[in-house]
Amino acid sequence: MYVASRFALEPERAVELAAQIGVGELITAGPRGLDATLLPFNIFYDDAGTLHLHSHMARINPQAADTGPCLMVVTGPNTYISPSDMPPGPDDAPLARVPTWNYLTVHLRGELTIHEDPAWLIPTLRELVDAHEIAHHGGTWRPDTHARPDQLRRMLRAIVGVDVKVTEIIGKAKLSQNLSAEEIAATAANLRRRRDKSASTQIAELMENLAIPTAAARAEAVERAKHGRWAARARTETE
């Protein structure tokens, strides 16, 4: 995935956001060519500190045979940005303000291993349910306590465990970082006034939390660089 430097997320932040989303497209390449399945996942670190994604899929899914290199694409909030959402640009701007799309996405490359052992599947299923049952429902449902033993055995025979050992983390948050901090804040405020509240509000929050600090830091760095050049020029002229 191409990521311009201003849109890049630090790996730790990208993993944190991916864990909050908790679902993505597992993409593999096998005898059939490219294939993808939308899977909820849980993030797990092994004893060596290596990041893993744990999930499961139907045993009859052909992707269960596609072990090896894989890519999990985690898609976050996204929304259309109209030029009318942005403050007007300066009259002498070299480029016009045009429609665009703001979004968050995290790509996790890794190695896929399939597990069939109930000793691996049961605790992993419990971890996955815990991650999503509590976050989305606040409940306490557990596969090994709320399903009868015979139901659990049938379920385990129908699925395989998915273990992705993550080897590369690429996070991208395209959130109008080409604008100034003040312009980003004004654009986010306009998104909050939209009728389609869900995605627009989520993007507005990301713009406020991620893009505004980035734009402010960039502007501050530019000012420091200018000040440094001015100071150096002044010293040269007085020598």
Phi and psi in degrees as GROMACS dihedral restraints (atoms count N, CA, C in turn):
[ dihedral_restraints ]
;  ai    aj    ak    al  type     phi  dphi    fc
    3     4     5     6     1   -75.1    20    10
    4     5     6     7     1   132.8    20    10
    6     7     8     9     1  -134.9    20    10
    7     8     9    10     1   112.2    20    10
    9    10    11    12     1   -63.8    20    10
   10    11    12    13     1   147.0    20    10
   12    13    14    15     1   -57.1    20    10
   13    14    15    16     1   -35.0    20    10
   15    16    17    18     1   -70.9    20    10
   16    17    18    19     1   -17.6    20    10
   18    19    20    21     1  -100.0    20    10
   19    20    21    22     1    -3.1    20    10
   21    22    23    24     1   -74.1    20    10
   22    23    24    25     1   140.3    20    10
   24    25    26    27     1  -102.5    20    10
   25    26    27    28     1   142.5    20    10
   27    28    29    30     1   -61.8    20    10
   28    29    30    31     1   143.2    20    10
   30    31    32    33     1   -53.2    20    10
   31    32    33    34     1   -42.6    20    10
   33    34    35    36     1   -62.4    20    10
   34    35    36    37     1   -41.7    20    10
   36    37    38    39     1   -68.3    20    10
   37    38    39    40     1   -39.0    20    10
   39    40    41    42     1   -62.1    20    10
   40    41    42    43     1   -41.8    20    10
   42    43    44    45     1   -65.7    20    10
   43    44    45    46     1   -41.1    20    10
   45    46    47    48     1   -59.8    20    10
   46    47    48    49     1   -44.7    20    10
   48    49    50    51     1   -68.9    20    10
   49    50    51    52     1   -39.5    20    10
   51    52    53    54     1   -61.7    20    10
   52    53    54    55     1   -40.5    20    10
   54    55    56    57     1   -64.1    20    10
   55    56    57    58     1   -36.9    20    10
   57    58    59    60     1   -66.2    20    10
   58    59    60    61     1   -37.9    20    10
   60    61    62    63     1   -71.5    20    10
   61    62    63    64     1   -48.8    20    10
   63    64    65    66     1    73.3    20    10
   64    65    66    67     1    12.0    20    10
   66    67    68    69     1  -151.5    20    10
   67    68    69    70     1   145.2    20    10
   69    70    71    72     1  -162.6    20    10
   70    71    72    73     1   173.9    20    10
   72    73    74    75     1   -92.8    20    10
   73    74    75    76     1   115.1    20    10
   75    76    77    78     1   -83.5    20    10
   76    77    78    79     1   117.0    20    10
   78    79    80    81     1  -110.7    20    10
   79    80    81    82     1   129.2    20    10
   81    82    83    84     1  -133.0    20    10
   82    83    84    85     1   165.4    20    10
   84    85    86    87     1  -124.9    20    10
   85    86    87    88     1   120.8    20    10
   87    88    89    90     1  -136.1    20    10
   88    89    90    91     1  -161.9    20    10
   90    91    92    93     1   -58.8    20    10
   91    92    93    94     1   -26.4    20    10
   93    94    95    96     1   -85.0    20    10
   94    95    96    97     1    -5.2    20    10
   96    97    98    99     1    98.8    20    10
   97    98    99   100     1  -154.5    20    10
   99   100   101   102     1   -72.9    20    10
  100   101   102   103     1   144.4    20    10
  102   103   104   105     1  -145.7    20    10
  103   104   105   106     1   158.0    20    10
  105   106   107   108     1  -148.4    20    10
  106   107   108   109     1   144.8    20    10
  108   109   110   111     1  -138.6    20    10
  109   110   111   112     1   132.4    20    10
  111   112   113   114     1   -76.9    20    10
  112   113   114   115     1   122.3    20    10
  114   115   116   117     1  -133.9    20    10
  115   116   117   118     1   134.9    20    10
  117   118   119   120     1   -72.2    20    10
  118   119   120   121     1   151.7    20    10
  120   121   122   123     1  -144.2    20    10
  121   122   123   124     1   163.8    20    10
  123   124   125   126     1  -122.9    20    10
  124   125   126   127     1   139.3    20    10
  126   127   128   129     1   -92.3    20    10
  127   128   129   130     1   134.2    20    10
  129   130   131   132     1  -140.0    20    10
  130   131   132   133     1   137.3    20    10
  132   133   134   135     1  -107.3    20    10
  133   134   135   136     1   130.2    20    10
  135   136   137   138     1   -80.7    20    10
  136   137   138   139     1  -179.0    20    10
  138   139   140   141     1   -62.2    20    10
  139   140   141   142     1   -24.0    20    10
  141   142   143   144     1   -87.5    20    10
  142   143   144   145     1    -0.7    20    10
  144   145   146   147     1    84.7    20    10
  145   146   147   148     1    11.7    20    10
  147   148   149   150     1   -82.5    20    10
  148   149   150   151     1   136.0    20    10
  150   151   152   153     1   -78.1    20    10
  151   152   153   154     1   133.3    20    10
  153   154   155   156     1  -127.7    20    10
  154   155   156   157     1   150.2    20    10
  156   157   158   159     1  -109.7    20    10
  157   158   159   160     1   126.9    20    10
  159   160   161   162     1  -112.2    20    10
  160   161   162   163     1   135.2    20    10
  162   163   164   165     1  -157.8    20    10
  163   164   165   166     1  -164.7    20    10
  165   166   167   168     1  -153.4    20    10
  166   167   168   169     1   161.8    20    10
  168   169   170   171     1  -145.1    20    10
  169   170   171   172     1   167.3    20    10
  171   172   173   174     1   -62.3    20    10
  172   173   174   175     1   137.0    20    10
  174   175   176   177     1   -59.1    20    10
  175   176   177   178     1   -32.4    20    10
  177   178   179   180     1   -79.9    20    10
  178   179   180   181     1    -6.3    20    10
  180   181   182   183     1   -65.4    20    10
  181   182   183   184     1   123.2    20    10
  183   184   185   186     1   -57.1    20    10
  184   185   186   187     1   -24.5    20    10
  186   187   188   189     1   -64.6    20    10
  187   188   189   190     1   -18.2    20    10
  189   190   191   192     1   -63.2    20    10
  190   191   192   193     1   -15.0    20    10
  192   193   194   195     1   -96.4    20    10
  193   194   195   196     1    -4.5    20    10
  195   196   197   198     1   -91.8    20    10
  196   197   198   199     1    60.3    20    10
  198   199   200   201     1   -73.5    20    10
  199   200   201   202     1   160.1    20    10
  201   202   203   204     1   110.8    20    10
  202   203   204   205     1  -150.0    20    10
  204   205   206   207     1   -59.4    20    10
  205   206   207   208     1   140.0    20    10
  207   208   209   210     1  -153.2    20    10
  208   209   210   211     1   171.7    20    10
  210   211   212   213     1  -140.6    20    10
  211   212   213   214     1   126.9    20    10
  213   214   215   216     1  -103.4    20    10
  214   215   216   217     1   118.7    20    10
  216   217   218   219     1  -102.7    20    10
  217   218   219   220     1   114.5    20    10
  219   220   221   222     1  -104.9    20    10
  220   221   222   223     1   117.8    20    10
  222   223   224   225     1  -105.5    20    10
  223   224   225   226     1   125.0    20    10
  225   226   227   228     1   -97.4    20    10
  226   227   228   229     1  -161.6    20    10
  228   229   230   231     1   -59.6    20    10
  229   230   231   232     1   149.3    20    10
  231   232   233   234     1  -155.5    20    10
  232   233   234   235     1   150.7    20    10
  234   235   236   237     1  -160.3    20    10
  235   236   237   238     1   156.1    20    10
  237   238   239   240     1   -70.9    20    10
  238   239   240   241     1   139.6    20    10
  240   241   242   243     1  -119.0    20    10
  241   242   243   244     1   117.4    20    10
  243   244   245   246     1   -88.6    20    10
  244   245   246   247     1   150.4    20    10
  246   247   248   249     1   -56.2    20    10
  247   248   249   250     1   -28.0    20    10
  249   250   251   252     1   -72.8    20    10
  250   251   252   253     1   -14.3    20    10
  252   253   254   255     1   -76.3    20    10
  253   254   255   256     1   -21.9    20    10
  255   256   257   258     1   -97.7    20    10
  256   257   258   259     1   153.3    20    10
  258   259   260   261     1   -64.1    20    10
  259   260   261   262     1   151.8    20    10
  261   262   263   264     1   -60.3    20    10
  262   263   264   265     1   142.5    20    10
  264   265   266   267     1   -78.5    20    10
  265   266   267   268     1   166.0    20    10
  267   268   269   270     1   -63.4    20    10
  268   269   270   271     1   151.4    20    10
  270   271   272   273     1   -60.4    20    10
  271   272   273   274     1   -30.8    20    10
  273   274   275   276     1   -95.7    20    10
  274   275   276   277     1    16.5    20    10
  276   277   278   279     1   -62.7    20    10
  277   278   279   280     1   136.8    20    10
  279   280   281   282     1   -68.9    20    10
  280   281   282   283     1   -25.1    20    10
  282   283   284   285     1  -125.7    20    10
  283   284   285   286     1   147.4    20    10
  285   286   287   288     1   -78.6    20    10
  286   287   288   289     1   155.7    20    10
  288   289   290   291     1   -76.5    20    10
  289   290   291   292     1   128.0    20    10
  291   292   293   294     1  -127.6    20    10
  292   293   294   295     1   162.3    20    10
  294   295   296   297     1   -61.8    20    10
  295   296   297   298     1   149.7    20    10
  297   298   299   300     1  -153.1    20    10
  298   299   300   301     1  -175.1    20    10
  300   301   302   303     1  -133.5    20    10
  301   302   303   304     1   129.2    20    10
  303   304   305   306     1  -101.7    20    10
  304   305   306   307     1   141.9    20    10
  306   307   308   309     1  -161.8    20    10
  307   308   309   310     1   165.5    20    10
  309   310   311   312     1  -125.8    20    10
  310   311   312   313     1   132.6    20    10
  312   313   314   315     1  -148.1    20    10
  313   314   315   316     1   148.1    20    10
  315   316   317   318     1  -130.7    20    10
  316   317   318   319     1   127.9    20    10
  318   319   320   321     1  -107.7    20    10
  319   320   321   322     1   126.8    20    10
  321   322   323   324     1  -118.9    20    10
  322   323   324   325     1   105.9    20    10
  324   325   326   327     1   -87.1    20    10
  325   326   327   328     1   147.4    20    10
  327   328   329   330     1  -173.1    20    10
  328   329   330   331     1  -166.5    20    10
  330   331   332   333     1  -114.3    20    10
  331   332   333   334     1   125.8    20    10
  333   334   335   336     1   -91.9    20    10
  334   335   336   337     1   128.3    20    10
  336   337   338   339     1  -122.1    20    10
  337   338   339   340     1   137.4    20    10
  339   340   341   342     1  -103.2    20    10
  340   341   342   343     1   133.9    20    10
  342   343   344   345     1  -116.8    20    10
  343   344   345   346     1   137.7    20    10
  345   346   347   348     1  -118.8    20    10
  346   347   348   349     1    -8.0    20    10
  348   349   350   351     1   -73.6    20    10
  349   350   351   352     1   123.1    20    10
  351   352   353   354     1   -55.5    20    10
  352   353   354   355     1   -30.0    20    10
  354   355   356   357     1   -64.1    20    10
  355   356   357   358     1   -25.8    20    10
  357   358   359   360     1   -89.7    20    10
  358   359   360   361     1   -40.4    20    10
  360   361   362   363     1   -67.3    20    10
  361   362   363   364     1   -45.2    20    10
  363   364   365   366     1   -63.1    20    10
  364   365   366   367     1   -52.2    20    10
  366   367   368   369     1   -64.4    20    10
  367   368   369   370     1   -32.3    20    10
  369   370   371   372     1   -69.1    20    10
  370   371   372   373     1   -40.2    20    10
  372   373   374   375     1   -62.2    20    10
  373   374   375   376     1   -40.1    20    10
  375   376   377   378     1   -62.5    20    10
  376   377   378   379     1   -43.5    20    10
  378   379   380   381     1   -62.3    20    10
  379   380   381   382     1   -41.8    20    10
  381   382   383   384     1   -65.3    20    10
  382   383   384   385     1   -45.5    20    10
  384   385   386   387     1   -63.3    20    10
  385   386   387   388     1   -43.2    20    10
  387   388   389   390     1   -57.3    20    10
  388   389   390   391     1   -44.0    20    10
  390   391   392   393     1   -62.0    20    10
  391   392   393   394     1   -37.0    20    10
  393   394   395   396     1  -102.3    20    10
  394   395   396   397     1   -34.6    20    10
  396   397   398   399     1   -61.8    20    10
  397   398   399   400     1   -44.0    20    10
  399   400   401   402     1   -73.0    20    10
  400   401   402   403     1   -44.2    20    10
  402   403   404   405     1   -65.8    20    10
  403   404   405   406     1   -39.2    20    10
  405   406   407   408     1  -102.3    20    10
  406   407   408   409     1   -23.7    20    10
  408   409   410   411     1  -126.8    20    10
  409   410   411   412     1   -22.3    20    10
  411   412   413   414     1    72.6    20    10
  412   413   414   415     1    14.3    20    10
  414   415   416   417     1   -92.1    20    10
  415   416   417   418     1  -175.2    20    10
  417   418   419   420     1  -131.2    20    10
  418   419   420   421     1    27.4    20    10
  420   421   422   423     1   -68.0    20    10
  421   422   423   424     1   137.0    20    10
  423   424   425   426     1  -133.1    20    10
  424   425   426   427     1   139.5    20    10
  426   427   428   429     1   -66.1    20    10
  427   428   429   430     1   -33.1    20    10
  429   430   431   432     1   -93.3    20    10
  430   431   432   433     1    -0.9    20    10
  432   433   434   435     1  -119.2    20    10
  433   434   435   436     1   -20.2    20    10
  435   436   437   438     1  -110.1    20    10
  436   437   438   439     1     2.8    20    10
  438   439   440   441     1  -119.7    20    10
  439   440   441   442     1   141.8    20    10
  441   442   443   444     1   -64.5    20    10
  442   443   444   445     1   153.9    20    10
  444   445   446   447     1   -53.8    20    10
  445   446   447   448     1   -40.3    20    10
  447   448   449   450     1   -68.8    20    10
  448   449   450   451     1   -34.6    20    10
  450   451   452   453     1   -67.0    20    10
  451   452   453   454     1   -40.6    20    10
  453   454   455   456     1   -64.7    20    10
  454   455   456   457     1   -41.5    20    10
  456   457   458   459     1   -62.7    20    10
  457   458   459   460     1   -41.9    20    10
  459   460   461   462     1   -64.9    20    10
  460   461   462   463     1   -39.2    20    10
  462   463   464   465     1   -63.6    20    10
  463   464   465   466     1   -43.9    20    10
  465   466   467   468     1   -65.4    20    10
  466   467   468   469     1   -32.1    20    10
  468   469   470   471     1   -70.3    20    10
  469   470   471   472     1   -21.0    20    10
  471   472   473   474     1   -93.6    20    10
  472   473   474   475     1    -5.1    20    10
  474   475   476   477     1  -130.5    20    10
  475   476   477   478     1   166.6    20    10
  477   478   479   480     1  -130.0    20    10
  478   479   480   481     1   152.9    20    10
  480   481   482   483     1   -84.0    20    10
  481   482   483   484     1   145.5    20    10
  483   484   485   486     1  -115.6    20    10
  484   485   486   487     1   123.3    20    10
  486   487   488   489     1  -128.4    20    10
  487   488   489   490     1   112.7    20    10
  489   490   491   492     1  -107.1    20    10
  490   491   492   493     1   113.9    20    10
  492   493   494   495     1   -84.1    20    10
  493   494   495   496     1   111.0    20    10
  495   496   497   498     1   -76.9    20    10
  496   497   498   499     1   128.7    20    10
  498   499   500   501     1  -113.2    20    10
  499   500   501   502     1   -15.8    20    10
  501   502   503   504     1  -152.0    20    10
  502   503   504   505     1   136.8    20    10
  504   505   506   507     1  -120.4    20    10
  505   506   507   508     1   121.5    20    10
  507   508   509   510     1  -126.9    20    10
  508   509   510   511     1   114.8    20    10
  510   511   512   513     1  -114.4    20    10
  511   512   513   514     1   136.9    20    10
  513   514   515   516     1  -134.2    20    10
  514   515   516   517     1   125.4    20    10
  516   517   518   519     1  -125.0    20    10
  517   518   519   520     1    96.9    20    10
  519   520   521   522     1   -90.1    20    10
  520   521   522   523     1   104.1    20    10
  522   523   524   525     1  -137.2    20    10
  523   524   525   526     1    42.7    20    10
  525   526   527   528     1    66.2    20    10
  526   527   528   529     1    31.1    20    10
  528   529   530   531     1   -67.9    20    10
  529   530   531   532     1    -7.0    20    10
  531   532   533   534     1   -75.4    20    10
  532   533   534   535     1   -12.1    20    10
  534   535   536   537     1   -92.9    20    10
  535   536   537   538     1   168.2    20    10
  537   538   539   540     1   -75.4    20    10
  538   539   540   541     1   165.9    20    10
  540   541   542   543     1   -58.3    20    10
  541   542   543   544     1   -39.9    20    10
  543   544   545   546     1   -67.3    20    10
  544   545   546   547     1   -38.8    20    10
  546   547   548   549     1   -70.3    20    10
  547   548   549   550     1   -36.9    20    10
  549   550   551   552     1   -63.1    20    10
  550   551   552   553     1   -43.5    20    10
  552   553   554   555     1   -61.5    20    10
  553   554   555   556     1   -41.9    20    10
  555   556   557   558     1   -66.5    20    10
  556   557   558   559     1   -39.7    20    10
  558   559   560   561     1   -64.7    20    10
  559   560   561   562     1   -43.6    20    10
  561   562   563   564     1   -60.8    20    10
  562   563   564   565     1   -40.0    20    10
  564   565   566   567     1   -62.6    20    10
  565   566   567   568     1   -39.0    20    10
  567   568   569   570     1   -66.7    20    10
  568   569   570   571     1   -36.5    20    10
  570   571   572   573     1   -63.2    20    10
  571   572   573   574     1   -36.3    20    10
  573   574   575   576     1   -65.9    20    10
  574   575   576   577     1   -18.5    20    10
  576   577   578   579     1   -89.4    20    10
  577   578   579   580     1    -3.0    20    10
  579   580   581   582     1   -70.7    20    10
  580   581   582   583     1   161.7    20    10
  582   583   584   585     1   -75.9    20    10
  583   584   585   586     1   -35.4    20    10
  585   586   587   588     1   -82.6    20    10
  586   587   588   589     1    78.2    20    10
  588   589   590   591     1   -63.9    20    10
  589   590   591   592     1   -39.3    20    10
  591   592   593   594     1   -59.1    20    10
  592   593   594   595     1   -68.5    20    10
  594   595   596   597     1   -65.6    20    10
  595   596   597   598     1   -40.5    20    10
  597   598   599   600     1   -63.0    20    10
  598   599   600   601     1   -41.9    20    10
  600   601   602   603     1   -67.2    20    10
  601   602   603   604     1   -39.6    20    10
  603   604   605   606     1   -63.2    20    10
  604   605   606   607     1   -42.6    20    10
  606   607   608   609     1   -66.0    20    10
  607   608   609   610     1   -40.0    20    10
  609   610   611   612     1   -59.2    20    10
  610   611   612   613     1   -42.2    20    10
  612   613   614   615     1   -64.3    20    10
  613   614   615   616     1   -41.6    20    10
  615   616   617   618     1   -65.1    20    10
  616   617   618   619     1   -39.4    20    10
  618   619   620   621     1   -61.0    20    10
  619   620   621   622     1   -42.4    20    10
  621   622   623   624     1   -69.9    20    10
  622   623   624   625     1   -37.9    20    10
  624   625   626   627     1   -86.2    20    10
  625   626   627   628     1   -31.0    20    10
  627   628   629   630     1  -110.0    20    10
  628   629   630   631     1   -48.7    20    10
  630   631   632   633     1   -76.1    20    10
  631   632   633   634     1   -41.5    20    10
  633   634   635   636     1   -62.4    20    10
  634   635   636   637     1   -48.1    20    10
  636   637   638   639     1   -59.3    20    10
  637   638   639   640     1   -38.2    20    10
  639   640   641   642     1   -64.2    20    10
  640   641   642   643     1   -45.9    20    10
  642   643   644   645     1   -65.7    20    10
  643   644   645   646     1   -39.4    20    10
  645   646   647   648     1   -64.8    20    10
  646   647   648   649     1   -41.8    20    10
  648   649   650   651     1   -65.4    20    10
  649   650   651   652     1   -38.7    20    10
  651   652   653   654     1   -64.2    20    10
  652   653   654   655     1   -43.3    20    10
  654   655   656   657     1   -63.6    20    10
  655   656   657   658     1   -39.0    20    10
  657   658   659   660     1   -65.2    20    10
  658   659   660   661     1   -40.2    20    10
  660   661   662   663     1   -64.3    20    10
  661   662   663   664     1   -39.9    20    10
  663   664   665   666     1   -62.7    20    10
  664   665   666   667     1   -43.3    20    10
  666   667   668   669     1   -64.2    20    10
  667   668   669   670     1   -39.7    20    10
  669   670   671   672     1   -63.1    20    10
  670   671   672   673     1   -41.4    20    10
  672   673   674   675     1   -63.8    20    10
  673   674   675   676     1   -42.1    20    10
  675   676   677   678     1   -62.0    20    10
  676   677   678   679     1   -44.9    20    10
  678   679   680   681     1   -61.6    20    10
  679   680   681   682     1   -40.2    20    10
  681   682   683   684     1   -62.9    20    10
  682   683   684   685     1   -40.8    20    10
  684   685   686   687     1   -66.9    20    10
  685   686   687   688     1   -41.0    20    10
  687   688   689   690     1   -63.9    20    10
  688   689   690   691     1   -42.7    20    10
  690   691   692   693     1   -63.8    20    10
  691   692   693   694     1   -42.0    20    10
  693   694   695   696     1   -64.7    20    10
  694   695   696   697     1   -40.0    20    10
  696   697   698   699     1   -65.2    20    10
  697   698   699   700     1   -41.0    20    10
  699   700   701   702     1   -63.6    20    10
  700   701   702   703     1   -39.4    20    10
  702   703   704   705     1   -65.2    20    10
  703   704   705   706     1   -39.5    20    10
  705   706   707   708     1   -64.8    20    10
  706   707   708   709     1   -41.0    20    10
  708   709   710   711     1   -70.8    20    10
  709   710   711   712     1   -23.8    20    10
  711   712   713   714     1   -95.5    20    10
  712   713   714   715     1    -7.1    20    10
